[in-house]
């Protein structure tokens, strides 16, 4: 599971870095000076294959890990609810600081709030959890379709207002400024980001939480069903990719707002299928010839996912904002993707080295200390010496 979490962390980085590298990403406009066929192709790849997919996989693993924490608390006779509430509080505080100082598109605060819903539903039966997840996604998709109908009836010529370009240009300049200017720009973006999180990501994340909860109750990772994984791959890579292409076309090439809303509704249904196909592919690879190498590469990064997630934002802030090199709007998408791959590779190496000498990642240690109201071990347990 740690290795799968590490894989999800890479996908999240590939998406988040595009927003940190350009204030125009997601507006329907190309960043001035960063166009061309290669840049367009990279944007298509990131939008179709990465965007809106990997946060779902991470959310699924959050729900799965929740069941492991419950089981651990029951075995040790520990009161689970106060500990989990402290954990959620810690995540919210860390996420709020992350949003203000580094990246407004923080996911931790959303997880902290939705974690309360997960806690309230923790006794739900696995089959019921799956049904609620499916209904949540279906209702959200239908809501988007109805919204698209309303948008279409309201008229409009489908052109992007000049104010959007002006706002993106101003945000770019502010993020290139002094640290106070960067923080002010982050704060100014927070209301729009919160709207996106609440009305788009929150329903999908909650559904993924519940699917993870159901899988955890069924101990799905203890005995993988290869036939089921192959079905997930077949379904996800056909239906999921089709939805991803429509979403990419609407996001990158079509300013018509009604079409964009329809594409969002379609993505709500198809993105989980593509995310499931990714997970199935990676899980099957973990059973393959080079499984040990793959797991050893990804698992340490997954064990330190909180530290690495915030570390990614810190490095990107130092690269793209006035906290450091202020390269926002100055690196082409291909260069941005190369930075993401290089950064994640460095994190896999660093995480493996760190966990050889420490029991937890730095922020994992801090969150665990707050959750348990006790000092966790700093060093990993040493193997017992055995006489020959």
ABEGO torsion letter per residue (X at the ends): XAAAAAAAAAAAAAAAAAAAABAABGAGBBBBGABEAAAAAAAAAAAAAABGAAAAAAAAAAAAAAAAAAAAAAAAGBBAAAAAAAAAAAAAAAAAAAAAAABAABAAAAAAAAAAAAAAAAABBAAAAAAAAAAAAAAAAAAAAAAAAAAAAAEEAGBBBAAAAAAAAAAAAAAABBAAAAAAAAAAAAAAAAAAAAAAAAAAAAAAAAAAAAAAAAGAAABBBAAAAAAAAAAAAAAAAAAAAAAAAAAAABABAAAAAAAAAAAAAAAAAAAAAAAAAAAAAAABAAAAAAAAAAAAAAAAAAAAAAAAAAAAAAAABAABAGABGABBAAAAAAAAAAAAAAAAAAAAAAAAABABBAAAAAAAAAAAGBBBBABBBBBBBBBX
